[in-house]
Structures are given as structure tokens and as C-alpha cells.
Amino acid sequence: MPDPVRTAAVRAVLIAAVTLIQAMVAFLCTLAGSWLAFPMVLSSVASTVVATWGVLDVWVTRQVWNQRNGVVSAPSSTARALRRELRAARRQARVAQRSQRRIRRQQGAAGQLSHP
């Protein structure tokens, strides 16, 4: 995962964790009948909006990264060229090996006195 995307993901996780803690505190304050319940509910709603923004930030950052830098797992053109050269070298080696086998067979057949 690229660094900007990782940073946005960590930020989103931290915001989501704080939001869950705020929601739990708001719930417990409501059960206890504390005066802090109403402000905590308001801050939980605001924190939920911020957490949603954090998740969208991760998604947008990932899309922008992919658009600017391409997919990380795609092979580069140099890697493609190298694979092409290796395939050509293997093909030439196979052709040379076949021709050597043919030459050996012809030399072996030349030593026979009669053909079957």
C-alpha cells in the first residue's frame, strides 16, 4: 500500500476509534442521566460525519494514487523487454539443441552399411 494511502487509512481508523468511544460514552451518560449526555451525542454525530469523510479520503487518495502512478503490480516496460529477450534466447537454444540432435542422428546413420 503506498504511503499516502496508508497515512489516510491510519487517520481513518483513528477517527473511527474515537467515534466509537464517543458513542459509547454518550450511551453510558444517557443511561446514567448525566448532563454530559447531550453534548456527547452532538459530538458523536459530528464525529460520525468526520469518520465518513475519513473513509472517503482513503478511497479518493487510493484512486488518485492509482491514476497518477499506475497500478503498482503492473510490470514496467523494461521488465517486459527483458522477458521478451529471455524468451528469444530460450527459443534459440531449443533450435540449436534440435539441430545438434539432427546432426548426431545423421552421423549415426552414416556409419550403417545397409538401410533397414
C-alpha positions in Angstrom: 0.0 0.0 0.0 1.5 3.4 -1.0 2.5 5.8 1.8 -0.3 8.4 1.2 -2.9 5.8 1.1 -1.5 4.2 4.3 -1.5 7.5 6.0 -5.1 8.2 5.1 -6.1 4.7 6.2 -4.4 5.1 9.6 -6.1 8.5 10.0 -9.5 7.0 9.2 -9.0 4.1 11.7 -8.0 6.5 14.5 -11.1 8.8 13.7 -13.4 5.7 13.7 -11.9 4.5 17.0 -12.5 8.0 18.6 -16.1 8.0 17.2 -16.9 4.6 18.7 -15.5 5.7 22.1 -17.6 8.9 21.9 -20.7 6.9 21.0 -20.1 4.5 24.0 -19.6 7.4 26.4 -22.7 9.1 25.1 -24.7 5.9 25.6 -23.4 5.4 29.1 -24.0 9.1 30.0 -27.6 8.7 28.7 -28.1 5.6 30.9 -26.7 7.4 33.9 -28.7 10.5 33.3 -25.7 12.8 33.3 -25.7 16.3 32.0 -22.9 15.3 29.6 -25.1 13.1 27.6 -26.4 15.8 25.2 -23.0 17.3 24.3 -21.6 13.8 23.8 -24.5 12.8 21.5 -23.8 16.0 19.5 -20.1 15.3 19.3 -20.8 11.7 18.3 -22.9 12.9 15.4 -20.2 15.3 14.3 -17.5 12.7 14.7 -19.6 10.3 12.6 -19.5 12.8 9.8 -15.8 13.2 10.2 -15.3 9.4 10.2 -17.3 9.2 6.9 -15.1 11.9 5.5 -12.0 9.8 6.6 -13.2 6.7 4.8 -13.9 8.7 1.7 -10.5 10.3 2.0 -8.9 6.8 1.9 -10.9 5.9 -1.2 -10.1 9.2 -3.0 -6.4 9.0 -2.1 -6.2 5.5 -3.4 -7.9 6.4 -6.7 -5.6 9.5 -7.2 -2.5 7.4 -6.4 -3.6 4.7 -9.0 -4.3 7.4 -11.6 -1.0 9.2 -11.1 1.3 6.3 -10.6 -0.5 3.4 -12.3 -1.1 0.1 -10.7 1.9 -0.9 -8.6 1.8 -4.6 -9.6 1.9 -3.8 -13.4 5.3 -4.8 -14.9 7.4 -2.0 -16.3 8.3 -1.8 -20.0 11.9 -2.8 -19.1 10.7 -5.9 -17.4 8.6 -6.8 -20.4 11.6 -6.2 -22.7 13.8 -8.4 -20.5 11.2 -11.2 -20.6 11.0 -10.9 -24.3 14.8 -11.2 -24.6 14.8 -14.3 -22.3 12.1 -16.0 -24.4 14.1 -15.3 -27.6 17.3 -16.7 -26.0 15.4 -19.9 -24.9 13.9 -20.3 -28.3 17.4 -20.0 -30.0 18.8 -22.5 -27.5 16.0 -25.0 -28.3 16.6 -24.6 -32.1 20.3 -25.1 -31.6 19.6 -28.2 -29.5 17.3 -29.7 -32.1 19.8 -29.1 -34.9 22.6 -30.8 -32.8 20.3 -33.8 -32.3 19.6 -33.9 -36.0 23.3 -33.8 -36.8 24.1 -36.6 -34.4 21.3 -38.8 -35.9 22.7 -38.2 -39.4 26.2 -39.0 -38.3 25.0 -42.2 -36.6 23.1 -43.2 -39.7 26.2 -42.6 -41.9 28.0 -45.4 -40.1 25.5 -48.1 -41.1 26.3 -50.4 -44.0 22.7 -51.0 -45.1 19.4 -49.3 -44.6 16.6 -51.2 -42.9 
